[in-house]
Amino acid sequence: MLTKDDHLKAVYSSDIDTFLAKLEVLEQFNQGKFTCKYCKEVITRNNLYAIIPMPDKNVDMCCNRPDCVLSLSEEAK
Protein backbone atom coordinates (compact mmCIF):
# COMPACT_ATOMS: atom_id res chain seq x y z
CA MET A 1 0.00 0.00 0.00
CA LEU A 2 1.19 3.49 -0.79
CA THR A 3 1.32 6.29 1.73
CA LYS A 4 1.91 10.02 1.46
CA ASP A 5 5.34 9.53 3.01
CA ASP A 6 6.54 7.10 0.32
CA HIS A 7 9.39 8.49 -1.74
CA LEU A 8 8.95 8.47 -5.49
CA LYS A 9 11.85 7.25 -7.56
CA ALA A 10 12.28 7.85 -11.25
CA VAL A 11 13.99 5.67 -13.83
CA TYR A 12 14.95 6.84 -17.30
CA SER A 13 13.32 4.82 -20.06
CA SER A 14 16.81 3.94 -21.32
CA ASP A 15 17.52 2.32 -17.92
CA ILE A 16 14.28 0.36 -17.54
CA ASP A 17 15.81 -3.01 -18.50
CA THR A 18 18.57 -2.60 -15.91
CA PHE A 19 16.05 -1.58 -13.26
CA LEU A 20 13.73 -4.50 -14.01
CA ALA A 21 16.70 -6.88 -13.99
CA LYS A 22 17.68 -5.63 -10.51
CA LEU A 23 14.14 -6.38 -9.39
CA GLU A 24 14.51 -9.83 -11.00
CA VAL A 25 11.39 -9.33 -13.14
CA LEU A 26 12.86 -8.44 -16.55
CA GLU A 27 12.16 -11.83 -18.12
CA GLN A 28 8.57 -11.82 -16.88
CA PHE A 29 8.12 -8.26 -18.15
CA ASN A 30 9.49 -9.15 -21.59
CA GLN A 31 7.10 -12.11 -21.73
CA GLY A 32 4.09 -9.84 -21.09
CA LYS A 33 3.29 -11.40 -17.73
CA PHE A 34 2.58 -8.13 -15.91
CA THR A 35 -0.84 -6.53 -16.04
CA CYS A 36 -2.05 -3.20 -14.72
CA LYS A 37 -3.09 -3.42 -11.10
CA TYR A 38 -6.27 -1.50 -11.92
CA CYS A 39 -7.52 -2.42 -15.39
CA LYS A 40 -5.62 -5.71 -16.02
CA GLU A 41 -4.22 -4.50 -19.38
CA VAL A 42 -0.89 -6.13 -20.27
CA ILE A 43 1.98 -3.79 -19.37
CA THR A 44 4.45 -2.93 -22.14
CA ARG A 45 7.25 -0.40 -22.47
CA ASN A 46 4.78 1.87 -24.27
CA ASN A 47 2.13 1.94 -21.56
CA LEU A 48 4.15 1.50 -18.33
CA TYR A 49 3.41 4.34 -15.92
CA ALA A 50 4.53 3.04 -12.54
CA ILE A 51 6.19 0.11 -10.82
CA ILE A 52 4.67 -0.33 -7.38
CA PRO A 53 6.68 -2.10 -4.66
CA MET A 54 4.69 -4.58 -2.63
CA PRO A 55 5.31 -5.78 0.95
CA ASP A 56 6.13 -9.32 -0.21
CA LYS A 57 9.05 -7.96 -2.29
CA ASN A 58 7.13 -8.45 -5.53
CA VAL A 59 5.93 -5.56 -7.68
CA ASP A 60 2.68 -4.45 -9.22
CA MET A 61 2.52 -2.18 -12.24
CA CYS A 62 0.21 0.56 -13.41
CA CYS A 63 -0.49 1.48 -17.03
CA ASN A 64 -0.72 5.03 -18.34
CA ARG A 65 -4.50 5.14 -18.76
CA PRO A 66 -5.76 8.27 -17.00
CA ASP A 67 -8.25 6.39 -14.82
CA CYS A 68 -5.53 3.99 -13.66
CA VAL A 69 -3.11 6.82 -12.89
CA LEU A 70 -5.90 8.49 -10.90
CA SER A 71 -6.57 5.26 -8.99
CA LEU A 72 -2.87 5.00 -8.16
CA SER A 73 -2.74 8.59 -6.88
CA GLU A 74 -5.91 8.11 -4.81
CA GLU A 75 -4.41 5.03 -3.18
CA ALA A 76 -1.74 7.22 -1.57
CA LYS A 77 -4.25 9.50 0.16
C-alpha positions in Angstrom: 0.0 0.0 0.0 1.2 3.5 -0.8 1.3 6.3 1.7 1.9 10.0 1.5 5.3 9.5 3.0 6.5 7.1 0.3 9.4 8.5 -1.7 9.0 8.5 -5.5 11.8 7.2 -7.6 12.3 7.8 -11.3 14.0 5.7 -13.8 15.0 6.8 -17.3 13.3 4.8 -20.1 16.8 3.9 -21.3 17.5 2.3 -17.9 14.3 0.4 -17.5 15.8 -3.0 -18.5 18.6 -2.6 -15.9 16.1 -1.6 -13.3 13.7 -4.5 -14.0 16.7 -6.9 -14.0 17.7 -5.6 -10.5 14.1 -6.4 -9.4 14.5 -9.8 -11.0 11.4 -9.3 -13.1 12.9 -8.4 -16.6 12.2 -11.8 -18.1 8.6 -11.8 -16.9 8.1 -8.3 -18.1 9.5 -9.1 -21.6 7.1 -12.1 -21.7 4.1 -9.8 -21.1 3.3 -11.4 -17.7 2.6 -8.1 -15.9 -0.8 -6.5 -16.0 -2.0 -3.2 -14.7 -3.1 -3.4 -11.1 -6.3 -1.5 -11.9 -7.5 -2.4 -15.4 -5.6 -5.7 -16.0 -4.2 -4.5 -19.4 -0.9 -6.1 -20.3 2.0 -3.8 -19.4 4.5 -2.9 -22.1 7.2 -0.4 -22.5 4.8 1.9 -24.3 2.1 1.9 -21.6 4.1 1.5 -18.3 3.4 4.3 -15.9 4.5 3.0 -12.5 6.2 0.1 -10.8 4.7 -0.3 -7.4 6.7 -2.1 -4.7 4.7 -4.6 -2.6 5.3 -5.8 1.0 6.1 -9.3 -0.2 9.0 -8.0 -2.3 7.1 -8.5 -5.5 5.9 -5.6 -7.7 2.7 -4.4 -9.2 2.5 -2.2 -12.2 0.2 0.6 -13.4 -0.5 1.5 -17.0 -0.7 5.0 -18.3 -4.5 5.1 -18.8 -5.8 8.3 -17.0 -8.3 6.4 -14.8 -5.5 4.0 -13.7 -3.1 6.8 -12.9 -5.9 8.5 -10.9 -6.6 5.3 -9.0 -2.9 5.0 -8.2 -2.7 8.6 -6.9 -5.9 8.1 -4.8 -4.4 5.0 -3.2 -1.7 7.2 -1.6 -4.3 9.5 0.2 
